[in-house]
Amino acid sequence: MRSFCIYILIAFIILPAQVFALGANPLTLTYAGGAGQGDSYSKSFSENKWDYKYQYHVLVLSGDTPQGSLFSQIQLEERDYMTGLGYAKLSLSGSTYSIDIGDNVAQFSDITLNSLSYQGASVTLKPSSSFQMTVLGGSRGNGSWGADVRRDTRPRETFTGVRTVFYPVGGLGLNATYLTAPGGADVLAYGSEYVFRDLKFAGEYGSALEGKAFRGEIRYQTSWLTLGTIYRDVDDTYVVPFDYVGYKGMKGTYSTLGIRPWSNMNINIQSDSYIDRLNGDPDLTVNDTRGDISYNLSPSTNIGYSGWRNDRSAYDRGGISEGELMYITQQFVLLTKNAIYYRYQPTWFESLNPSEESSVEKSYSENKNISGINIALFDTAHLNYEIENTIRLIKDTNIDINTKAVTVRMDVFDTQIMSSPFYIASTFNHRRDIPDRGSNEKETITTYEDATLKFIPNKDLSCFITAKVLKITAPEEYRLTREQHDLSFGMIYSFNTSFYLK
């Protein structure tokens, strides 16, 4: 009864009658909700025994209003027997402005705010095509809501920010950003971007306390060629709100090359070269390189190659890893459209500072062969059979490990039962990991099954019930053996409210 009253109260908060009126463009109200429970059981290992319950209830009100486009969402969740508000957002946007209140994501730039999730408010003003300003503020961590059900244990941190962008002439943009956080450092950053035909130039400089940061970019892009380089130089003392910058302490370049000589061929190369002054040896350079080629020989035949080399010798217990992947996929028709595939993947790892206690960090070479067949039994049912062979040789030892894995997977995609409003979908996946013949280890078997029944009488209503079973049988020393069950149900219902905001 308590939960029901909460849901009714939320509905009244979102839909106050005095701000709605009959109109020709009604708003849409959507409810999505569900609940489930599950458990994990293990006869031998207490750490693999647990049970849980969960539920969620979401209300979304959206549509066009005379003031702009409206979107609002509120979500109640119960996890691990704790109930609370998990998500809340209200957005209103027009041609010259946007307002966001509640859960939001800030996206300024790499060295200021980069895809930062927070709770707060943001206002963006676009009075003309040549000027834009965003003002925001909020908190991350143990915020105003959701801390209990989402288990957010980080300390709550608040911040404010202002970013302006000015376009004085065509193709040229100038920006400035100011950020502040209690107990932290004020950040001032400014930059520019210029686009001339197929060329793009961009740069941004930031400062905070004793730390400095710079990011520069040049890119050339056409329909068949992409060539670009990004240069970053971020001091290890550079601090922004929440101190989250992923490139903190790094200095180097990230370059990309993409070529599409023909419609059926793609070539891509990426190179990341930098020194890490925060976590690594500042006198050594980290080099990560990767390239791949994809070529369609015919509509039914695809081949490809990938290669990579990662030099992480600048880190403790680091090393150099290399690898390749060569594959071919051949489609064929035998009653239905089917495919066979083969992948060959050799890898090498050279440990520069191996630990005597750990065999994981020792140098090795490995060859992996994967072959399989995918059979379309019907348009909505596919059967896949795959064999994986792996040979690993540990350097400076006589250890030669030869393992094998066999996987059988059956997928039934959404399939309508006759001409009824009921649909079914299911998955069955069985994987058997076979240890080396010379070892005393036993096989590990993992089986996963799920089945879903949906009821969709019309485009506005959808109900479902799903059952899942996961079973792992492994050697006792792995301590993985368990069986997990999960049963859930829910619904989605949308309808026009016949109201619009005044």
Residue, then its C-alpha position, 0 to 999 in steps of 0.5 A: m500500500r505504501s508503494f502504491c501511494i508513492y506512485i500515485l503521489i509521483a503521478f500527481i507531482i508530474l501531472p498537476a492539473q492546473v498547468f494542463a489544458l485540452g489541446a490538439n498536440p497531446l503529450t505522451l505518458t509512458y510507464a515502464g515497470g517490473a520486478g524480479q527475484g533470484d538466488s545463487y546456490s552452491k553446495s560446497f562454497s558459501e561465497n557462491k550462495w546469495d539471494y536478491k530481489y529488485q523492482y523498478h517503476v519509471l514514468v516518462l512524460s514527453g512531447d512538444t509544448p508551446q515553449g519547446s520540447l519536453f522530456s521528464q522522467i522519474q524512476l523508483e528502484e528497489r535493490d538489495y531490499m532497499t527502496g529509493l528514488g534512483y533517477a529524476k530528470l526534467s528537460l525543456s528545450g527550444s530553438t534558442y535555449s535548453i534547461d535540464i534539471g536532475d540527472n544529467v551528463a556534462q560534455f565540455s571537452d577532454i580537459t574540462l568536463n568530459s562525459l561527466s554524470y552528475q545531479g544538478a541543473s544546466v541552462t544553455l542559451k543560444p541567442s544567435s547562431s554565433f553565440q552559445m553559453t552554458v551554465l551548470g552546477g551540481s554534485r557527483g558522488n553520494g548525491s541528493w538521491g539514488a545513493d542507497v539503491r545504487r550503492d554510491t559510496r563516493p563522497r559528495e562533491t559539488f561544482t559549478g561551471v560556465r562555458t561560452v562558445f563564439y563563432p565570429v566568422g564561418g568555420l571559426g569557433l572560440n570557447a572559454t570555460y570556468l570551473t570551480a569546486p569547494g576544496g578544489a582548484d578553479v579551472l580556466a580553459y580557453g580554446s578554438e576550432y577552425v574548419f576549412r573544407d576537409l581540414k579541422f584545426a582545434g586547440e584548448y589550454g587549461s590551468a588549475l593551481e600549479g597544473k597545466a593542460f593542453r590538447g591540440e588536434i588536426r584532422y583531414q577527412t574526405s569520403w575515402l581518407t581520414l587522417g588525424t592527430i591529437y596531441r595531449d600534455v596534461d600535468d600530473t598536478y592538473v586538477v579539475p572538479f572530481d579530479y577525473v581527467g583520464y589523461k592526467g599526467m600524460k604527454g603524447t600523441y594519438s594518431t589515426l589513419g582510415i582509408r576506404p579505397w573501394s566500397n568493399m574495403n576498409i583500412n584503419i590504423q591507430s597509434d597512441s604514444y605517450i609518457d605517463r608522469l603520474n603512474g609510469d616511468p616518465d623516462l619511458t614511452v608507452n606505445d600502443t599500435r593497432g591496425d585492421i583491414s576488412y575486405n569483402l571478396s564477394p557478397s558472401t565472403n569476407i576476410g580480415y586482418s588485425g594486428w596490435r602491439n602494446d609496449r607497457s614497459a614504463y609500468d611496474r611488472g609491465g611488458i610488451s604484448e603483440g597479437e594478430l587476428m586473421y579471419i574468413t567468413q563464408q556464407f552459403v545457402l542450403l535450404t536457408k542462409n548459413a555461414i561458416y567461419y574461421r579465426y586464427q589468433p596468435t599472441w605473444f607477451e614479453s614480461l620485463n619485470p615478472s613476479e616470481e610468485s605469479s605465473v600470470e605475468k610470465s612471458y608466453s606465446e599463444n596460438k588460438n584457432i576458432s572455427g564454427i558454423n551458424i545454421a539458420l533453422f528458420d528466419t528467427a532461429h539460429l544454431n551455432y557450433e564453435i570449437e576453440n583450440t588454444i596452445r600456450l607455451i610459457k617461456d623458459t619452462n617446459i610448460d606447454i598448455n593445450t586447452k579446448a573449448v566447445t560451444v553450442r548456442m541456440d537463439v530463438f528471436d522474437t517469434q509470434i505464436m500463430s497470429s496471436p498477440f503472444y511472442i516467444a524468445s529464448t537462448f541456450n548456450h552450453r560451453r565446455d572448457i576441456p583442460d590439457r590432457g596432461s593435467n589433473e584438472k577437470e572440465t568446466i561446464t557453463t550452461y546458460e538458458d533464458a526464455t521470454l514470453k511477451f504479450i503485445p496486443n497493440k503498439d502502446l502496451s507490452c508485457f513480458i515474463t523472463a526466466k533465466v538459469l545459469k549453471i557452472t560446474a568447475p574444478e573444486e580449486y576454482r571455487l566457481t561451482r554454483e547454480q543461479h536462477d532469476l525470474s522477472f516480469g514487467m510492462i511498458y504502457s504509453f498513452n496520449t494524455s489529451f493535455y498540453l502545457k499552457 
